[in-house]
Amino acid sequence: MIGRLNHVAIAVPDLAAAAAQYRGTLGAIVGPPQEEPDHGVTVVFITLPNTKIELLQPLGDASPLAGFLERNPGGGIHHICYEVEDILAARDHLKAAGARVLGTGEPKIGAHGKPVLFLHPKDFNGCLVELEQA
């Protein structure tokens, strides 16, 4: 059901500093900051030959990412994102298998302009999983 790895998301306390580190130290191709108010984050994408890295910083005090950074002040891996061909069929299959879909269960539009859903980390070995329709 899952397709290719779309990105690995890393929560960071300082988005500008993290982007500069990837650009300067690692020589990576770094995109511009992009606010995602529906998800409560600002993101920067690092383009790699085979996938992307998504740097995340909270957008506002109500950001769901704020709690993660309180527990991990230096940042850390927040989630992984897999592509699926049909996000609604994937959701229904996963729910039938006992996986918990976070939020209302209805896809939201993600940073790439495509529908996304998140799956509870307790159902996937402690890893928050994002599904993005390919």
C-alpha positions, -999 to 999 in steps of 0.1 A, spaced: 0 0 0 27 26 9 48 39 -19 81 58 -18 94 77 11 84 113 5 103 129 34 117 127 69 106 156 91 129 171 117 116 195 143 140 224 150 140 252 175 155 277 150 145 272 114 168 298 99 198 283 117 189 248 107 184 258 70 217 276 70 235 245 85 221 223 57 229 249 30 264 258 43 277 228 61 261 200 40 259 219 7 222 210 3 196 226 -19 174 245 6 139 258 -3 123 289 12 103 289 45 67 281 39 40 288 66 14 261 70 -12 276 93 -36 245 90 -8 224 105 7 250 129 42 249 114 66 267 92 86 243 70 117 244 48 123 215 24 158 202 17 159 185 -17 180 153 -20 184 131 -51 161 104 -37 138 122 -12 134 153 9 141 164 45 115 187 60 126 211 87 97 221 110 93 250 134 62 258 154 39 285 139 22 302 168 17 292 204 -10 266 197 13 246 173 12 209 180 49 209 174 55 231 205 50 201 228 75 180 209 102 208 212 94 212 249 103 175 254 132 177 229 146 213 231 174 206 206 149 192 181 148 157 165 131 135 140 94 142 142 78 120 115 82 102 83 60 106 53 51 79 28 33 83 -5 0 65 -12 -19 63 -44 -54 68 -28 -54 84 6 -90 76 14 -86 39 5 -54 38 26 -72 55 55 -101 30 53 -77 0 51 -56 12 80 -87 20 102 -101 -15 94 -67 -29 105 -69 -11 139 -46 19 131 -56 52 146 -58 82 122 -52 115 140 -76 144 139 -109 141 123 -98 113 99 -104 136 70 -73 146 49 -59 181 51 -39 198 24 -2 195 32 29 215 23 31 200 -12 -6 210 -19 -17 173 -17 -40 156 8 -23 142 40 -32 122 71 -12 113 102 -12 80 120 -8 76 157 28 68 167 18 41 192 5 21 163 38 23 143 66 15 167 67 50 183 70 67 149 45 94 138 36 85 102 23 109 76 6 97 44 5 119 14 -15 112 -17 9 108 -47 
